[in-house]
Amino acid sequence: MSMRSDDSGLESIPLKLMIVAVVATMSVLPAAQALTGLETREFARRADLQLDMIVTTAQVLTVQGPGNVRTLALDFTTDAQLGLHELRVGDRIKSPNSSSVILVLNNGAVMGRVASDPPCSLCSRNMATLIVRQPDFDLRMVAVLENRTTVVLVELV
């Protein structure tokens, strides 16, 4: 096999380079959209797990009784467009939302959990809803006795 000494192969190089450039350009947008979708799903999965962790911890504290304390390190940060607007934990004692944990997303969607088995009440130190708007925080949860009922007080640390 011998090498040819003509320049006929040079004519096709610009066309091949242009085809490669066009194909590469066309694949950038779908790849970016796929990455955004992955980041959004990862955020939703982490948020779901953290909501479950808050509710489970509140239920454990209710069963263990007054005097028990837990601190949760929560992280709702994300690089995706979808993210935390605010987290609402509990409400006034015996109100309909006293056993709920609600995550409001920046697109208006809501993720929620209810501590119903066993039922427990959550509220802030001032006996109202704790509203958190920062994505990375520590949540301290303390079981206390309030009017002969175990209540889980929640506060930022």
Secondary structure, DSSP 8 states (H G I E B T S, - for coil): -----SSGGGGTHHHHHHHHHHHHHHHHHHHHHHHHHHHHHHHHHHHHHHHHHHHHHHHHHHHH-TT-EEEEEEE---SSS--EEEEEE--STTSTTTTEEEEEETTS-EEEEE-BTTB-EEE-TTSS-EEE--SEEEEEEEEEEETTEEEEEEEE-
